[in-house]
Amino acid sequence: MRTGLIDWLAVASPPVPEEFLTWLEPSDNANVSSEIFARESVLQLIETLNLLGRGREGAFHLLAADAWATYGCEAAAEEIDVAGALEKVLELLVSAGN
């Protein structure tokens, strides 16, 4: 059984650094999948783009986007169709700029 994102983050290994955990608040507690991680990354990328030139906060959103994308790739590596899952992650990430 897959866990929700909030539960997954609580037991992630290696653990999310405590100081950074507030930047990784999922938009909801959807079940863990490579696609949902990518969608969380896209939300953070969009926020980064919205904050360009407005101080350091955008940098933290970019770091959060990177973390979610990394988790998405890790989750894709565990799926049956690894190539297809990675392709979907990349498609979603590319869509953030549109």
C-alpha positions in Angstrom: 0.0 0.0 0.0 1.3 3.4 -0.9 1.4 6.1 1.7 0.4 9.7 1.4 3.0 12.4 0.8 2.9 13.7 4.3 3.5 10.3 5.8 6.2 9.6 3.2 8.1 12.7 4.1 8.0 11.9 7.8 9.9 8.6 7.1 12.0 9.6 4.1 15.5 8.2 4.1 17.7 10.1 4.3 15.4 12.4 6.3 14.5 15.8 5.0 16.6 18.4 7.0 14.3 19.9 9.6 15.1 23.4 8.5 14.0 22.6 5.0 10.9 20.6 5.8 8.6 23.6 5.8 9.5 24.2 2.2 8.3 20.7 1.3 4.7 21.0 2.4 2.7 19.0 -0.2 -0.4 20.6 -1.8 -2.4 17.6 -0.5 -1.7 14.1 1.0 -2.1 12.3 -2.4 -0.6 8.8 -2.6 3.1 8.7 -3.4 4.0 8.2 -7.1 6.5 9.6 -9.5 3.8 11.7 -11.1 2.6 13.3 -7.8 6.2 14.2 -6.9 6.6 15.8 -10.3 3.4 17.7 -9.9 4.6 19.1 -6.5 7.9 20.0 -8.3 5.9 21.9 -11.0 4.0 23.9 -8.3 7.3 25.0 -6.8 8.8 25.8 -10.2 5.8 28.0 -11.0 6.2 29.8 -7.6 9.9 30.2 -8.4 9.1 31.9 -11.7 6.5 34.1 -10.0 9.2 35.3 -7.5 12.0 36.0 -9.9 13.9 39.1 -8.9 12.0 39.4 -5.6 14.6 38.2 -3.1 15.8 34.9 -1.7 12.4 33.2 -1.3 12.4 32.1 -4.9 15.6 30.3 -4.3 14.0 28.2 -1.6 11.1 27.3 -3.9 13.7 26.3 -6.5 15.4 24.0 -4.0 12.0 22.5 -3.1 11.3 22.0 -6.8 14.6 20.2 -7.1 13.9 18.0 -4.1 10.4 17.0 -5.4 11.8 16.3 -8.9 14.5 14.1 -7.3 12.0 12.2 -5.3 10.0 11.8 -8.5 12.9 10.2 -10.3 13.6 7.9 -7.4 10.0 6.8 -7.4 10.0 6.3 -11.2 13.0 4.0 -10.8 10.8 1.7 -8.6 8.0 1.5 -11.1 7.5 -1.3 -13.6 7.8 1.0 -16.6 10.8 3.0 -15.5 11.3 4.7 -18.8 7.7 5.7 -19.2 7.5 7.0 -15.6 10.7 9.1 -16.1 9.3 10.4 -19.4 6.1 11.5 -17.6 8.1 13.2 -14.8 10.1 15.1 -17.5 6.9 16.1 -19.4 5.4 17.5 -16.2 8.6 19.4 -15.3 8.8 20.9 -18.8 5.2 22.0 -18.6 6.1 24.3 -15.6 7.5 26.9 -18.0 4.4 27.0 -20.2 
